[in-house]
Amino acid sequence: MSNKSVGEFISKLREEKGLTEKELGEKLGITEKKYFRVGKKCFNA
């Protein structure tokens, strides 16, 4: 699975659960800013 596919998969699941990026970041133990940076890398790979 490519990085872009992983990023899209995570975004889809997050949206299905009704979570914001901030809420998912909190559940993962990372900041919203860090979540955004990781996601951006996935989509731009």
N, C-alpha and C positions, 0 to 999 in steps of 0.2 A: 504494500500500500504506500503510495507516495505521500510526502509531507502535506501536499495540498489536499489530498483525499482525507487524511487524518484530521486536518483543520476543519474541513467541511463537515465531517462526521461529528466532531465535538460540538460545533456550532449548532448542527441540527438537533442533537440530543439536548443541548442546553436550552434551545428554544422550545422543544417538546415538553420539557420539564417546567417551563415558564420561569427560568432563572435568568437574571441579568449577568453580565460579565463579572460584576462586582460580587454578586452572591456566589457564583461558581468559584471565583477566586478565593473567597472566604472559606468555602467548603474544602478547597484544595490546600489551604494554608498559605496562599500567595496573595499579593496585592493585585488590584484591578490593573494597575500599570504593568506589572509583570505578565499577567494573563494576556494583555493586549499585545505586548512585545512578542511573546511566544506565538500567539495566533497570527500576528503579522508575518512572522518568519515562515510559518506553515503555508500561508496563502501566497507568499512571494517566492517560494522555492522553485 
